[in-house]
């Protein structure tokens, strides 16, 4: 039968039956209907038969048969019904639809809502199209984006046998927002797993919706069984909050919250607050005895923020503060947080105008130490209340090849040492300091093979307090005796003569050309005599300069390779300082062992060897060693490297502080250290499967300080992640056990965020 096309609004001549079909149902600005045949029932009722296709505005209907009631603005269809609107589709046995209200009911139906281009991680769907699939005995379209399902289900596994689905008595779906299920059962591979009286599933267009995140489970030697829950509040497009709760069967529970916001470019911040309540806990030791750890309450606050202010000013603040060092060590699963003994907070207001910069800082940093036997905690507090620094960037003086710059500082500096053994042992070395440093610089760079960069500085500094020269105690402060200091610093850095040789290798596999550069350097610095240097209270680098002439000499070898583009593949540098003042070796800022009061007096600093290699893209390594020429021994060595290729990314670091019997400061056996740290991640492209292994190994004591394994798998619509961690505490009596074994398990459903609990599970990766 020849196909008959009916364009109702433009049809001017037709049979009486067809004429009744001319009037389009209400609400349809564009109305196009096609079928193999049509029958007019009466003036307001006609029927389309076989291969029916109807277009009404942005909606399309397909069916075997359809009836149109123009007086009621109603369309009724049956047989292989398909309804298409935007990115959503519904299939049904039959349908009744009102074209004016755009509402209707679909019987024995199923639908798909596409969630593409909404910021959703496609790896959670196995790199497939991120869709939500729903079905039911009836599906009612209640509005442009709202559907109600009766006796049906919902899943994001669009496949013949979903890996998971939620079967419910009632489901209300608001497209681009959420799905709300009542009396639902979570099924995994068709097996009922969990009953949920009410369940809220986000399908938000911005991928941010208020609701509960999927809980995580854990187990720990110290904490016992742990359950972590989180509630995410999408306050607005630019701010959100997360509320956490951690339950620990052995030790107690923890509450916390995180708030994040973005106000605009350069205006953002986040803060996290945790409250830990631990009760008394008892642990069995390896020898069969019992050890009880006391309970207590502790808190921690962390966060950062930046905020532009009027007149080119900017405000920045940060905090990383905790009330109990023992609580951090016992509970934190993030290695950095568990081993950190520093707590701090600070606020900075700064601005710049052309070549002028002004900064004001209020900060407090506290370094904690705990005696593992007595449990006494001591601390050293540093900071400023406030420190104001003004500087003028270097600018040429007229047309002269001379540059002038200056820096000035006013600061009330903190330095309080408290060993924790009583008020009488507490010492306060804080004071106020004013410093002024103008500089003239004379660069000479006319020759590529030989350059000179010279500078002349004059420094004037005033302190409100000083050390008492008559006291037998080197740190006895005389608060009533201020002190001043003035000196000139003349320095010049000479680079060259530079020697270069090029090796051509046309058609070489690794490179077509190599370039070898030999670059000697010499820096000469002379500081005029500082007669009262040993009466100055030394709090930071500004206070340490001594009258001295220092010569730093070194030799750099650089190797470049060119294959298309040039890159530096190897650098080997060696350097050493010679000082006329032997005491200056104690305060060498270029040595890893500098600023050590036990360093012996010497004219020569350690010889420093620095090697950096980058032989290929994704491969990088650095090695550094210091050799003491007075006792002819290596004192420190460090090496770091990384490899990134394909599925694998690995980093490693090694450091050693050697035992040197004849070198003060290095002649203590317990102070000698050697450690190795490494992290290796394997990640399949698309992030469907991956894992991480990290460890910290004490080579000196032949023990692992920490090991951590993480593996994860993401299928089309769900994922699972597992973490195992071992943490060695050694002889720390206030932890309760010498070693803690930790396990965490997390599930992911596509479209619902996962999270790291307040203890830093899964490396602290959140949502």
Buried (B, 14 or more C-beta within 10 A) or exposed (E): EEEEEBEBEEEEEBEEBBBBBBBBBBBBEEBBBBBEEBBBEEEEBBBBEBBBBBBBEEBBBBBBBBBBBBEBBBBBBBBBBBBBBEBBBBBBEBBBBBBEBBBBBBBBBBBBBBBEEBEBBBBBBBBBEBBBBBBBEBBBBBEEBBBBBBEBBBBBBBEEEBBBBBBBBBBBBBBBBBBBBEEBBBBBEEEEEEEBEEBBBBBBEEBBBBBEBBBBBBBBBBBBEBBBBBBBBBEEEEBBBBBBBBBBBBBBBBBBBBBBBBEEEEBBBBBBBBBBBBBEBEBEEEEEEEBEBEEBEBBBBBBEBBBBEEEEBBBBBBBBBBBBBBBBBBBBBBBEBBBBBEBBBBBBBBBBEEEEBBBBBBBBBBBBEBBEEEEEBBBBBBBBBBBBBBBBBBEEEEEEEBBBBBBBBBBBBBBBBBBBEEEEEBBEBBBBBBBBBBBBBBBEEEEEEBBBBBBBBBBBBBBBBBBBEEEEEEEEBBEEBEBEBEBEBBBBBBBBEBEEEEEEBEEBEEBBBBBBBBBBBBBBBBBBEBEEBEBBBBBEEBBBBBBBBBBBBBEBBBBBBBEEEEBBBBBBBBBBBBBEBBBBBBBBEEBBBBBBEEBBEBBBBBBBBBBBBBEEEEBBBBBBBBBBEBBEBBBBBBBBBBBEEEEEBBBBBBBBBBBBEEBEBBBEEEEBBBBBBBBBBBBBEEBBBBBBBBBBBBEBEEEBBBBBBBBBBBBBBBBEBBBBBBBBBEEBBBBBBBBBBBBBBBBBBBBBBBBBBBBBBBBBEBB
